[in-house]
Amino acid sequence: MTERDTYRTIEKPSEEILYKEKHSKFFGYAFPVTSEDEVKAHIEALRKQHRGAVHFCYAWQMGTEKTSSRANDDGEPTNSAGMPILGQIQHFKVTNVLVVIVRFFGGIKLGVGGLMSAYKIAAQMALDASEIVEKTIETEFVVHFGYPDMNKVMRIVRERNLSILSQEMGMDCKMVLSSRRRDAAKVEEAFEPFYEVKLERLAK
């Protein structure tokens, strides 16, 4: 069975969407993210943009092999906002994604069921407005070698179609390389005959 080495995410921030329900306005946004610091930055920016809003509810999911997620109701009744948003992220089968729904209260209470429906629809609209793409999961290696072995290393880089992420050249050289995860074992095999070249797979 071929090991899965792709994941779905969004290419760039979505366009702003607006969903209205009983005079309440729900503005929806989706962002590509890879850290909680990015999550905080996007939410802070939206708080400045929508100073009159009552709630900034959100959910995110991150990770390509093992995923983690979080949902935040931001003052709405428990599980009436964050979880419906997270449910849509999982329904779209995307990761490294943050969805934020900004609510302006319209004076009429929607009830828990109404809120769950509104946040679900707004999250769905935000993800529908996003460009969803498939990306490959990469495995990274660090390789140490002497300058005389440069040609051997570069030949493997070309033959295995490896990406050079960084390099330090001198008498003692160091490169950080990446390959598709499914090709990682073949990369290690390619370096095995050269005992003077040290290859290490980096943990994620």
N, C-alpha and C positions, 0 to 999 in steps of 0.2 A: 504493500500500500504506500503510495507516495505521500511524504510528509507535507502537510500544508505549510506554505511559506508566504502566503499573501494575507492581506487584511483590507477591510474597507474603511475609508475615512472621508473627510471632506477636504477639498483642495484649498479653499479659502473661505473667509467669513461670508455668511449668507447675506442676501439682501434683507432689509428690515421688512417684517410682515406685520399686519394688523388684523386682529380678530376682535369683533365686538359682540358682547352678550349683555342684554339688559342695561345698556348705557355704560357698562364697564368696558374699558379698552385694554386689550392684551397685545403688547408689542413683543414680537418674537425674534430671537437672534440665535444663530449657530456659529460656533467658532472652532477652528482646529486648535487643539492644545496638547501639550506633552508634559505639563507640570502644574502643580497647584498655584504656583506664583503667577502663571499666565491666567489661571481662572480668576484669581483675586484682581489682577490688573483689568481684565475685561469688565468685571462687575463694578469696580470703582469707576471706570470710564462711563458705564451706563448710568450709575447713580448721579454723576455730574451732568449727563445729557438729559436725564428725566428727573429733575429735582422735585416735581410735584407727585411722583408716583408713590404708591403705598407699599407695594411688595415687589421684590426682585427675586423671584423664585427660579431655581436652576437645578440642573443635574449634569453630571459629567461621567464619562467612562474613558479610561486610559489603559494602555498596555496592548501588546500584540500577541503575546503567548499566554501570559496570565493577565487577566484584566482586573482592574479595581474600579469602583464606582462610588458616587455619593449623590444624594438628593437632599435639597434644602427647601423647606416650605416658607421660610422668611416671614413667619407670623401668620400664615394661613393655617387653617385647621390641619392637624397631623395627617400626613400622607395624602392631602388633597391637591397638592401642587407638584412637589418634587418627584414623587413616585410616578405620577402619570407622564411627566417629562422624561424620566429615565426609561419608562416603558417604551416610549417612542424611539429613543436612541437604540434600545435593544431590538425593537421591531425592525428598524432599518438596518440592523446588523453592522453598525459602525462603531469605531473606537477612536480614541484620541480626539474626542468631540465634547464640547460644552454647549448646552442649550440653555439660554436665559429667557424667561418670560417676564416682562415688566407690566405690572397691572396698575391701571388708574381706576379707582373705585368710582362707580357711576351712581351710587346712592341706593341701589337695590341689592339686597343680599341674594346670593345665588344658591346658598346651601352647599353642603359638602358634595353632593352628587353633581350639582351644576358646576362647581369649581373644578372637580376632577375632569369633567367633560371639556370645559373651556381650556384648561391647561394642556390637556391631551391634544385637542384640535390645534391650538396655537403651536405646540411643539412639532406636530406633524407638518404644519404649514411651513415652519422654519426649516425643517429638514427637506421638505419638498423643494424649497427655494435654494437649496445648497447643491453644489456640484460634487457628487459622490464619485470617488475614484478608488481603484484597487492598487495597492502598493505592495512591494515585496518586503518580507522580513529578512533583515541582513544579519550575518554573523561577522564579527570583527576579530581580527588577528593582529598581534604585534610580532614583527620579525626583526631579529638582530643578526647582523652579518658584517663581515669585514669588506672593505672597499673592493678587494680583488674578486669577491663573489657577486658583485653587482649585476653582471650579465646573466648569471644563473637565476637570480631573483627576478630580474625584469622579464626574462623569458617566461617564467611561470605566471607572472602578472598578466602578460599578454595572452598566453595560451588559455589561462583560466578566466580571462575577462574580469580581473579583479579591479576594484576601485582603490586608488591610493588616497587615504583620508589625510595623512600627514607624513612627513619624512624629515629625517635629520641626517645629513650627509657629512662624512668625514672619514677618517681611517676606520672608525667604528660607526656603522650606519644603523639606523632604526627606521622602520616604516610601520604605519598602521594601515592595514588593508581590510577590505570588506568583500564578502561574496553573498550570493543568495544562500539562505540557510540550508536548502536542500543540497547545495554543492560543497558544504563545509568539509565533509569527510574526504572528498576527492582533492580538495586543496591541501589538506594535511598529508595525504598520500604523495602528492606531487613534491612536497618538500622533504619527505623522509630520506631519500638517497643522499642528501647533502647534510652530513652530520655537523659540518662547520656552520650551518645556518640554523638558528634557533627560532622556532615558530611556536607561538602560544595563543591559544584561543581565549579571547577576553570574555569574562562572565558578564551577563546582563542582569 
